[in-house]
Amino acid sequence: MTTQIGNPMKLPRRIALATTAALILAGCASSSSADGAADAPTERAPLTEPDDAATSEAEREADQAGEGADAKSAADKADKPVIHATGPVAMIDGEEISAERYNAQIENRTRAMGGQMPPSMANMLKKRVLDRLIEQRLVDQRLAAEKNLEVSDREVEDEFAEFVERFPSRQAFETFLDRNGLSEEEMRQNLAKDLRLRKLLKREYKLEVTEQDIEDYYDSNLERFEKDEQVRARHILVKVAKGATAAEETEARQRAADLVQKAKRPNADFGELAKKHSEGPSASRGGDLGYFPRQRMVPEFSKAAFSLNPGEISQPVRTQFGFHVIMVEDVKPAGRTPLEEAKSQIRQQLERKQYRGAMKKLIAKLEADATIERKPENIEVNVEKSDDMQPAIKGSEALRKKLQKRLRQQQRKQNQQP
């Protein structure tokens, strides 16, 4: 059985390292953004707050630095969304993009911001969402015309499994779906369309990454493959809540000490102990954190992990998350990643670059061939703007740029919380 997706579907907002379609479409828009970044799946990551990929250091900075830098929205007074469509936002070859579809996308993107943003950011978002929806509709129409561009159920299931694996936990994946208003079936439909889009781009633009391309990239970017010493470790986390009493701290320390003893028993399976007892997001993986360099983890954790030899188990280690019992499985000395080991990563990077370039060409052609009528007059921006707000707006803009940069960095990293 094969799957064909032709009708317009609800797509997730821009996410780092998500589906190729989302990544490519994001690359076609003007300027980079942190839209939805805190919900994104990633590959390898440093320690942030356990069990909460959406609570980042950058967001905590926003809470602190945002005092006095808020641009008060008219929604506070009129009970209106910051951005709201009152009618069709565009017509493409006589087919409308509805206000409901536009408003659903806006709601996804503004939910985490609490309904507040400076006017310049609101107007930028107003245009960006409209542009993305037009691009998505054009792609939907192009794919609908491709009757023989098929993907199998097995391809979709493999893509879905790989997508889920990019999240630190099943709970994080379900949170991502909830925040984007998606069911698992809708996510599968999006991935099916993504696969069809990749096949279309590969066919139309003869996309291919050769072995020579990979070797040339490696030889031209040797400094990028220099790596610090790394360890591979598992851990068991016994959480200690912020503001815990001395008695609660003592009880948690004792639980961790008991787990040390259990882990050191002959034939003990550390992974199974972690699955059963760890209170961190890596519990489902048997506490496995993979390989990580010293600077990726909080200092107390790194100091303990890098002092252990393979097979050794630490005493309880206190961090801001609680008490950790750490077992090191392997150590990789500092050095350069060999070409063979780096090939997969390089291939993925070069393929993404090729797909982004091809997608820009496809969108440009589709826009040139279509009759597109934008209707920005049907989109309200309900944000106040007054002279006494200018310092606040400038502060918010500076903070926004800082958050975008920080969030983009963190989304490459957020999988390895202990």
Stockholm file with secondary structure:
# STOCKHOLM 1.0

chainA/1-418         MTTQIGNPMKLPRRIALATTAALILAGCASSSSADGAADAPTERAPLTEPDDAATSEAEREADQAGEGADAKSAADKADKPVIHATGPVAMIDGEEISAERYNAQIENRTRAMGGQMPPSMANMLKKRVLDRLIEQRLVDQRLAAEKNLEVSDREVEDEFAEFVERFPSRQAFETFLDRNGLSEEEMRQNLAKDLRLRKLLKREYKLEVTEQDIEDYYDSNLERFEKDEQVRARHILVKVAKGATAAEETEARQRAADLVQKAKRPNADFGELAKKHSEGPSASRGGDLGYFPRQRMVPEFSKAAFSLNPGEISQPVRTQFGFHVIMVEDVKPAGRTPLEEAKSQIRQQLERKQYRGAMKKLIAKLEADATIERKPENIEVNVEKSDDMQPAIKGSEALRKKLQKRLRQQQRKQNQQP
#=GR chainA/1-418 SS CEECCCSCCCCCCCCTTCCHHHHHHHHHSSSCCCTTGGGCCCSSCCCCSTTCTTCCHHHHHHHHHTTTCCCCBTHHHHCCCSEEECSCCEEETTEEECHHHHHHHHHHHHGGGTTCCCHHHHHHHHHHHHHHHHHHHHHHHHHHTCTTCCEEHHHHHHHHHHHHHTSSSHHHHHHHHHHTTCCHHHHHHHHHHHHHHHHHHHHHHTCCCCHHHHHHHHHHTGGGGEECCEEEEEEEEEECCTTCCHHHHHHHHHHHHHHHHHHTSTTCCHHHHHHHHCCSTTGGGTTEEEEEEGGGSCHHHHHHHTTCCTTCBCCCEEETTEEEEEEEEEEECSEECCHHHHHHHHHHHHHHHHHHHHHHHHHHHHHHHSCEEECGGGEEECBCCCGGGHHHHHHHHHHHHHHHHHHHHHHTTTTCCC
#=GC SS_cons         CEECCCSCCCCCCCCTTCCHHHHHHHHHSSSCCCTTGGGCCCSSCCCCSTTCTTCCHHHHHHHHHTTTCCCCBTHHHHCCCSEEECSCCEEETTEEECHHHHHHHHHHHHGGGTTCCCHHHHHHHHHHHHHHHHHHHHHHHHHHTCTTCCEEHHHHHHHHHHHHHTSSSHHHHHHHHHHTTCCHHHHHHHHHHHHHHHHHHHHHHTCCCCHHHHHHHHHHTGGGGEECCEEEEEEEEEECCTTCCHHHHHHHHHHHHHHHHHHTSTTCCHHHHHHHHCCSTTGGGTTEEEEEEGGGSCHHHHHHHTTCCTTCBCCCEEETTEEEEEEEEEEECSEECCHHHHHHHHHHHHHHHHHHHHHHHHHHHHHHHSCEEECGGGEEECBCCCGGGHHHHHHHHHHHHHHHHHHHHHHTTTTCCC
//
